[in-house]
Amino acid sequence: MELGVLMSIQDRRLARAQEILAGAEMKMGVESAHIRALDGQGYLQPGAVYHVGGSMGHLLCALGNVMKADTWVGVVALPEVGWAAAESYGVDVERVVVVPRPWGVEDAVLSALIPAMDVVVCGRMRLRSGQGQRVAAAARQYRTIVLTWNVWPGVSRALDFRAANSQGSVGMMRKAL
Amino acid sequence: MIAQRYVVVRVPDWQTVSLSLAVPPGSSAVVVARGRVRYASLPARREGIQVGMKLSTAQILSPNLLVFPEDAQGDAARFEQVIRAVESQVARVYAVEPGLAWALVGGAARWHGSEEAVAEAIIDAVSESVGVECHVGIATGVLASIVAAYRGDIVPDDRSVEYVSSVPLARVIECVAVWAKQLSAVVGELEMLGIRTCGQLVQAERSYYRARFGAAYEHLYVLAAGGDVFLPKNQYYEYDIHVRFDCDEAHFSADHLMIPMTRVAAGVAQKMADARVRGRTMFTVIGTADGRRNRREWGGVSPEKTDVIVRRLRWHMNALAGHDAVFSSRVNENTEKDNVHSSLGGGVSFLEVRVRDCEPADPDTPLWGARRENADVERSVERIQSLLGEDGALGIHRQGAFDPRSRIVFSPWGNDVPDRSNRDMGWEGSVSELPEIICVPPIPVALTVSGGNSLWAQKRKKNNSGNAPTAVEGGAQIIPFPGMVAASDVNEQAQIGDGSNTENEEEQVWEPVHVSSRGIVNTHSARLELLSAPQTDVLAHWRVGEGQRIELIDPVWNVRGRWWLPEEHQENNRRRSYVRGRTEDGRELLLVSYRSQWWIEGVYDRVNY
């Protein structure tokens, strides 16, 4: 059977499983969360830059949401993540590359990571003029999601963590269960 | 260095030779790209036509000039004739690229009597059946045998390293063009460092350069040292991968079979990816309606190389369909259909791809193509490590441990941690509430309790007054060792604690919060004071020396460490106690008591909805 057909079948089965789980959640009164970008375009868009407002919980929740079986994540300048807890959010830590101290070569590190990774997390980094725009442009080009710890003025969008009764995120469902 | 003896057959300037094969003997022909001559046959050159010349000029020089567009598939298909000729003398010929093929020479040398005899037999066979001159090289190892084919040499078994020592590294890329992508970056940087030949590479300190350039350097080194880069491992999978597609109707053209070819290739790739293997040998089989099976053997194939599988199928199909007939049909169109139909025996009825000699797909050997996603990630990490050193990019490994910090081990990316603890062991009593933030480094704090408010002080008072001590009356319930006693009511204790504080304000004697040898904390309500500035963002607003009230929440997780060893041998694995605490502003912390000192180990930063 053709690969594309197989994948579409898997997608449908996954969507069906999510529907069943969401239904079970509603019956049990468990509210899970899903994340939407503030602009209402749906789930995290590939190639976009979002900020998590300095909250590690939000960051891990967002990572757990976007992480699939083949997702690679690069985490830059954020050495304090509790990776043991991250697993409960649905983050596969074995597919995470950590660059804890990129000081002085942030540009080079990000330009190496963005083409190769599906998600890049930027921790506490001092942005020079135009650096944020360059990162955003590279992310758009390679369709990489960039999550920033702090607000990048004019570049990053906020994440909206809303409660929802349907289509709950895998990460938060794991947490709830 | 372990290596085998190969015979490599090379037809120089194959594109030009291929052009000569495609046209009637003696006719002038050129291949044109962008209005200029790309390749010219020998008769055309004799008439003064040169490579790079404008087509209009060439047509003036030779009015009967045959002009063809570039056709890589045609070049590949015509090389099939050479492979068949070589196969008549040597078994299992691998087609590397149009113009280059190789095979193991051991069996053929025994059959023919010597390696020289094998070389002569191959040259004669190709010359007789195809009518072109080929070069044959025999040597030990991949690189030496290819270089020998360029020079037409037979290199003794023990001379291969010396033979390639003067070969420039840039030439290695040309020789093993199929691996050029992986090696070119390393070669460029080595040349900047002054290492330009294979001999210099072999003499250089291997470990240093390997640490710097990674697996690609290792493969380059193996090539330069006369080794094989794809020697089979001992571990083989017993099964073969086999995908077949039956056509509903007979087809006569590779173009009409593109969708079936793509489906077969995708099926093979999917099966290989599922089994996490790659194949050392691939067979394409094209079956015709009259029951014939035409089989072609190929070199290695990786799961992500679906395009390679499709290309090989096209190559095979074009060769079988008498691509030459199609190609030259522009000269005589009447013969086209007859030729094609006769060679395909009523049309293609099925396509089949079989992958044999499967072995585990090892991401450390990208010469055969690591998984695409991994290759990107590896390249990116190598670049970061070249900037920041090996510790610049880290991988995360999980292990079993009692506390959240020890459960995660970082190591330079690509290096495993060999002696990780088993996660499946019963880590009973381990910290079950894991913080989202682990403080790096831990923040030392003073955790104190008003002297009259400590549990022990209250117990002493009650003992002195002759009453039996009870936890509730005492104002604070003992925080138990995990699993021993039920949880306490924190709010109630907070109220009682407040009253005690007021009562004891005059004394203002602060005692450190203490964990007894049985794992019991002497208070529920304490005062927290930072002893050094926090580097954690969420605690950045706290100032050193500024105290605030904190409520300790049960349970206490006591890690006994290596208690059976003498104190001096316990190293970093000493007895320690973890407890959660909630500050006045609602922030939850994970505190650890270690050698009579309290630290903030982590911060809980959960998402509340």
HADDOCK unambig.tbl for C-alpha pairs under 7 A between the chains (distance, minus, plus):
assign (segid A and resid 1 and name CA) (segid B and resid 267 and name CA) 6.65 0.50 0.50
assign (segid A and resid 2 and name CA) (segid B and resid 263 and name CA) 5.55 0.50 0.50
assign (segid A and resid 2 and name CA) (segid B and resid 266 and name CA) 6.38 0.50 0.50
assign (segid A and resid 2 and name CA) (segid B and resid 267 and name CA) 6.48 0.50 0.50
assign (segid A and resid 3 and name CA) (segid B and resid 266 and name CA) 5.92 0.50 0.50
assign (segid A and resid 3 and name CA) (segid B and resid 267 and name CA) 6.84 0.50 0.50
assign (segid A and resid 55 and name CA) (segid B and resid 605 and name CA) 6.83 0.50 0.50
assign (segid A and resid 56 and name CA) (segid B and resid 436 and name CA) 6.28 0.50 0.50
assign (segid A and resid 56 and name CA) (segid B and resid 437 and name CA) 6.84 0.50 0.50
assign (segid A and resid 56 and name CA) (segid B and resid 605 and name CA) 6.05 0.50 0.50
assign (segid A and resid 57 and name CA) (segid B and resid 436 and name CA) 6.37 0.50 0.50
assign (segid A and resid 57 and name CA) (segid B and resid 605 and name CA) 5.20 0.50 0.50
assign (segid A and resid 57 and name CA) (segid B and resid 606 and name CA) 4.79 0.50 0.50
assign (segid A and resid 57 and name CA) (segid B and resid 607 and name CA) 5.29 0.50 0.50
assign (segid A and resid 58 and name CA) (segid B and resid 607 and name CA) 6.15 0.50 0.50
assign (segid A and resid 80 and name CA) (segid B and resid 437 and name CA) 5.53 0.50 0.50
assign (segid A and resid 80 and name CA) (segid B and resid 438 and name CA) 5.04 0.50 0.50
assign (segid A and resid 80 and name CA) (segid B and resid 439 and name CA) 5.78 0.50 0.50
assign (segid A and resid 80 and name CA) (segid B and resid 440 and name CA) 5.96 0.50 0.50
assign (segid A and resid 81 and name CA) (segid B and resid 436 and name CA) 6.31 0.50 0.50
assign (segid A and resid 81 and name CA) (segid B and resid 437 and name CA) 5.05 0.50 0.50
assign (segid A and resid 81 and name CA) (segid B and resid 438 and name CA) 6.02 0.50 0.50
assign (segid A and resid 82 and name CA) (segid B and resid 435 and name CA) 6.10 0.50 0.50
assign (segid A and resid 82 and name CA) (segid B and resid 436 and name CA) 4.57 0.50 0.50
assign (segid A and resid 82 and name CA) (segid B and resid 437 and name CA) 4.67 0.50 0.50
assign (segid A and resid 82 and name CA) (segid B and resid 438 and name CA) 5.10 0.50 0.50
assign (segid A and resid 83 and name CA) (segid B and resid 408 and name CA) 6.86 0.50 0.50
assign (segid A and resid 84 and name CA) (segid B and resid 404 and name CA) 5.95 0.50 0.50
assign (segid A and resid 84 and name CA) (segid B and resid 407 and name CA) 6.49 0.50 0.50
assign (segid A and resid 84 and name CA) (segid B and resid 408 and name CA) 6.42 0.50 0.50
assign (segid A and resid 84 and name CA) (segid B and resid 434 and name CA) 6.78 0.50 0.50
assign (segid A and resid 85 and name CA) (segid B and resid 434 and name CA) 5.18 0.50 0.50
assign (segid A and resid 85 and name CA) (segid B and resid 435 and name CA) 6.13 0.50 0.50
assign (segid A and resid 85 and name CA) (segid B and resid 436 and name CA) 5.63 0.50 0.50
assign (segid A and resid 86 and name CA) (segid B and resid 436 and name CA) 6.95 0.50 0.50
assign (segid A and resid 93 and name CA) (segid B and resid 396 and name CA) 6.11 0.50 0.50
assign (segid A and resid 94 and name CA) (segid B and resid 396 and name CA) 5.79 0.50 0.50
assign (segid A and resid 94 and name CA) (segid B and resid 397 and name CA) 6.55 0.50 0.50
assign (segid A and resid 96 and name CA) (segid B and resid 395 and name CA) 6.66 0.50 0.50
assign (segid A and resid 96 and name CA) (segid B and resid 396 and name CA) 6.89 0.50 0.50
assign (segid A and resid 97 and name CA) (segid B and resid 393 and name CA) 6.46 0.50 0.50
assign (segid A and resid 97 and name CA) (segid B and resid 394 and name CA) 5.80 0.50 0.50
assign (segid A and resid 97 and name CA) (segid B and resid 395 and name CA) 5.38 0.50 0.50
assign (segid A and resid 98 and name CA) (segid B and resid 393 and name CA) 5.61 0.50 0.50
assign (segid A and resid 98 and name CA) (segid B and resid 394 and name CA) 4.98 0.50 0.50
assign (segid A and resid 98 and name CA) (segid B and resid 395 and name CA) 6.32 0.50 0.50
assign (segid A and resid 99 and name CA) (segid B and resid 392 and name CA) 5.73 0.50 0.50
assign (segid A and resid 99 and name CA) (segid B and resid 393 and name CA) 4.73 0.50 0.50
assign (segid A and resid 99 and name CA) (segid B and resid 394 and name CA) 6.30 0.50 0.50
assign (segid A and resid 109 and name CA) (segid B and resid 384 and name CA) 5.88 0.50 0.50
assign (segid A and resid 112 and name CA) (segid B and resid 380 and name CA) 5.05 0.50 0.50
assign (segid A and resid 112 and name CA) (segid B and resid 383 and name CA) 6.79 0.50 0.50
assign (segid A and resid 112 and name CA) (segid B and resid 384 and name CA) 6.99 0.50 0.50
assign (segid A and resid 113 and name CA) (segid B and resid 380 and name CA) 5.81 0.50 0.50
assign (segid A and resid 116 and name CA) (segid B and resid 376 and name CA) 5.09 0.50 0.50
assign (segid A and resid 116 and name CA) (segid B and resid 377 and name CA) 5.29 0.50 0.50
assign (segid A and resid 116 and name CA) (segid B and resid 380 and name CA) 6.41 0.50 0.50
assign (segid A and resid 117 and name CA) (segid B and resid 377 and name CA) 6.82 0.50 0.50
assign (segid A and resid 163 and name CA) (segid B and resid 609 and name CA) 6.09 0.50 0.50
